[in-house]
Amino acid sequence: MTYAGNPQDRKLRMIVIGFVVLTAAAALLCWRFAGRGTEGFRLAESSDRLDRLKAIDLLRGRTDAPAIEALFGLCSDGDERVAVAAVWALGASPTPESRERIDQLFAEKNRPARVRGQAAEMLGKFKDTAPAVLTGALLEESQPAVRAGAARGLRHLRKVKTIGFLYRALSDPDEAVRRDAYKAMSVMMVRRFAYRPELPAARQPAAMAAIKAYLLEARVKIP
């Protein structure tokens, strides 16, 4: 007796064929992902800057420990552009491990200022970051790149109580700090003033007075 025409037999064969196809597709995806991951680790060891930058792009957003450690290693790259890009990529992995590494990068004073500044910005991506960490860096760090990074971090963090600190940074002697502080304020207040970051505070008293009056009216504390 043959069961070739049996509906149940045909259904079973369709299920088996479907399972084989899905298994093959999954295997292909795993193979491609593994190859992509392997390439990222290989390129991270390259002496060519473009290869290392490509490695960062391949590893960005991954949450596995080997990828995070590879990115952390690239944060110490001798090429500052590569190191800064690695910090940015590390911040794209929202894990406790990546947060710990970013904290470490920010805390180490011997790191290049741009690297620490990028770490300060990425700290703002983590909503449990204490605002005082960034406001302190904004007003007290000696390196402009770190102060500017702190301002960008506060823009990501978006805590209204930090607006007064950003207002004080509008008088910073460095233009980049003033620019990033003003951007952060504008985002949080959803308002723009006649303030021009390219000019020092001494040359725009009217704009500064208008901003201060607005903050006082809104009961924003200015430290």
C-alpha positions as CSV (number, residue, x, y, z in Angstrom):
1,M,0.0,0.0,0.0
2,T,1.3,3.5,-0.8
3,Y,0.8,6.6,1.2
4,A,2.0,9.0,-1.5
5,G,-1.4,10.6,-1.8
6,N,-2.2,10.6,1.9
7,P,-2.8,14.2,3.1
8,Q,-1.1,13.6,6.4
9,D,1.9,12.2,4.7
10,R,2.2,15.3,2.4
11,K,1.8,17.6,5.4
12,L,4.6,15.8,7.2
13,R,6.9,16.1,4.2
14,M,6.1,19.8,4.0
15,I,7.0,20.2,7.7
16,V,10.3,18.4,7.2
17,I,11.2,20.4,4.1
18,G,10.3,23.6,5.9
19,F,12.5,22.6,8.9
20,V,15.4,21.8,6.7
21,V,15.1,25.2,4.9
22,L,14.9,27.1,8.1
23,T,17.9,25.2,9.6
24,A,19.9,26.0,6.5
25,A,19.0,29.7,6.6
26,A,19.9,29.9,10.3
27,A,23.2,28.2,9.7
28,L,23.9,30.7,6.9
29,L,23.1,33.6,9.1
30,C,25.3,32.3,11.9
31,W,28.1,31.7,9.5
32,R,27.9,35.2,8.1
33,F,27.7,36.7,11.6
34,A,30.6,34.7,12.9
35,G,32.7,35.7,9.8
36,R,31.8,39.3,10.4
37,G,32.8,39.1,14.0
38,T,36.0,37.4,13.3
39,E,36.9,40.0,10.7
40,G,36.3,42.7,13.3
41,F,38.8,41.1,15.7
42,R,41.3,40.5,13.0
43,L,41.1,44.1,11.7
44,A,41.4,45.5,15.3
45,E,45.0,44.1,15.3
46,S,45.9,45.7,11.9
47,S,48.6,48.3,11.7
48,D,46.5,50.2,9.1
49,R,44.4,52.9,10.6
50,L,41.5,52.4,8.1
51,D,41.4,48.7,9.0
52,R,41.1,49.6,12.7
53,L,38.3,52.0,12.0
54,K,36.5,49.3,10.0
55,A,37.0,47.0,13.0
56,I,35.3,49.6,15.2
57,D,32.4,49.8,12.8
58,L,32.0,46.0,12.8
59,L,32.2,45.7,16.5
60,R,30.0,48.7,17.4
61,G,26.8,47.8,19.1
62,R,27.8,44.3,20.1
63,T,27.2,43.3,23.7
64,D,29.5,40.2,24.0
65,A,32.5,40.5,26.2
66,P,35.2,39.8,23.5
67,A,33.8,42.7,21.4
68,I,33.6,45.1,24.3
69,E,37.2,44.2,25.3
70,A,38.4,44.7,21.7
71,L,36.8,48.1,21.6
72,F,38.2,49.0,25.0
73,G,41.7,48.1,23.7
74,L,41.2,50.3,20.7
75,C,40.4,53.2,23.1
76,S,44.1,53.3,23.8
77,D,45.1,53.4,20.1
78,G,48.0,55.6,19.3
79,D,45.9,57.3,16.6
80,E,43.6,59.6,18.5
81,R,41.0,59.4,15.8
82,V,40.8,55.7,16.2
83,A,40.7,55.9,20.0
84,V,37.9,58.5,20.0
85,A,35.8,56.4,17.5
86,A,36.3,53.3,19.7
87,V,35.0,55.2,22.8
88,W,31.9,56.3,20.7
89,A,31.4,52.7,19.6
90,L,31.8,51.4,23.1
91,G,29.0,53.7,24.3
92,A,26.7,52.1,21.7
93,S,26.7,48.9,23.7
94,P,24.3,49.6,26.6
95,T,25.7,47.0,29.0
96,P,27.1,47.2,32.5
97,E,30.5,46.1,31.1
98,S,30.7,48.9,28.5
99,R,29.5,51.4,31.1
100,E,32.3,50.3,33.5
101,R,34.9,50.7,30.7
102,I,33.6,54.2,29.8
103,D,33.7,55.2,33.5
104,Q,37.3,54.0,33.6
105,L,38.3,56.0,30.5
106,F,36.7,59.2,31.9
107,A,38.4,58.8,35.3
108,E,41.9,58.2,34.0
109,K,43.4,61.7,33.8
110,N,46.4,60.6,31.8
111,R,44.2,59.8,28.8
112,P,44.1,62.2,25.8
113,A,41.6,65.0,26.4
114,R,39.6,64.1,23.3
115,V,39.2,60.5,24.5
116,R,38.1,61.6,28.0
117,G,35.8,64.2,26.4
118,Q,34.2,61.5,24.2
119,A,33.8,59.3,27.3
120,A,32.1,62.2,29.1
121,E,29.6,62.5,26.2
122,M,28.9,58.7,26.2
123,L,28.2,58.8,30.0
124,G,25.3,61.0,29.2
125,K,23.8,58.1,27.2
126,F,23.4,56.1,30.4
127,K,20.4,57.6,32.2
128,D,21.7,56.5,35.6
129,T,24.7,58.8,35.3
130,A,24.8,61.2,38.2
131,P,24.5,64.8,36.7
132,A,27.1,66.0,39.2
133,V,29.7,63.9,37.4
134,L,29.2,65.9,34.2
135,T,28.5,69.3,35.7
136,G,31.6,69.0,37.7
137,A,33.6,68.2,34.6
138,L,31.9,71.0,32.7
139,L,33.0,73.7,35.1
140,E,36.2,72.3,36.7
141,E,38.2,70.2,34.1
142,S,41.2,72.0,32.8
143,Q,41.0,70.6,29.3
144,P,38.5,72.2,26.9
145,A,37.9,69.0,25.1
146,V,36.7,67.3,28.3
147,R,34.5,70.3,29.2
148,A,32.9,70.2,25.8
149,G,32.4,66.5,26.0
150,A,30.6,67.0,29.4
151,A,28.3,69.6,27.8
152,R,27.4,67.1,25.1
153,G,26.9,64.4,27.7
154,L,24.4,66.7,29.5
155,R,22.6,67.2,26.3
156,H,22.0,63.5,26.1
157,L,21.2,63.2,29.8
158,R,18.6,66.0,29.6
159,K,18.2,66.9,33.3
160,V,16.6,70.3,33.7
161,K,18.5,70.9,36.9
162,T,21.7,71.1,34.9
163,I,20.6,74.0,32.8
164,G,22.1,76.5,35.3
165,F,25.5,74.9,35.0
166,L,25.3,75.0,31.2
167,Y,24.5,78.7,31.5
168,R,27.7,79.3,33.4
169,A,29.6,77.4,30.7
170,L,28.4,80.0,28.2
171,S,31.2,82.2,29.6
172,D,33.8,79.5,29.1
173,P,37.0,80.8,27.4
174,D,36.8,78.0,24.7
175,E,34.4,78.4,21.8
176,A,33.7,74.7,21.5
177,V,32.6,74.5,25.1
178,R,30.4,77.5,24.7
179,R,28.9,76.0,21.5
180,D,28.1,72.6,23.0
181,A,26.8,74.1,26.2
182,Y,24.4,76.3,24.2
183,K,23.2,73.4,22.1
184,A,22.5,71.5,25.3
185,M,20.5,74.4,26.8
186,S,18.6,74.9,23.6
187,V,17.6,71.3,23.5
188,M,16.4,71.2,27.1
189,M,14.6,74.6,27.0
190,V,13.3,74.2,23.4
191,R,14.2,77.8,23.0
192,R,16.9,79.9,21.3
193,F,18.3,83.2,22.1
194,A,20.5,85.8,20.3
195,Y,23.5,84.1,21.8
196,R,26.5,83.5,19.5
197,P,29.0,80.9,20.7
198,E,31.7,82.3,18.5
199,L,31.8,85.4,20.5
200,P,33.0,85.5,24.1
201,A,30.6,86.4,26.9
202,A,32.1,89.9,27.2
203,R,30.8,90.7,23.7
204,Q,27.2,89.6,24.1
205,P,25.9,91.0,27.4
206,A,22.4,91.5,26.0
207,A,22.1,87.8,25.1
208,M,23.5,86.7,28.4
209,A,21.1,89.0,30.3
210,A,18.1,87.7,28.3
211,I,19.1,84.1,29.1
212,K,19.6,84.7,32.7
213,A,16.3,86.6,33.1
214,Y,14.5,83.7,31.4
215,L,16.1,81.1,33.7
216,L,15.3,83.2,36.8
217,E,11.7,83.5,35.7
218,A,11.6,79.7,35.2
219,R,13.1,79.3,38.7
220,V,16.1,77.6,37.3
221,K,18.9,77.7,39.9
222,I,22.2,79.1,38.6
223,P,25.1,77.9,40.7
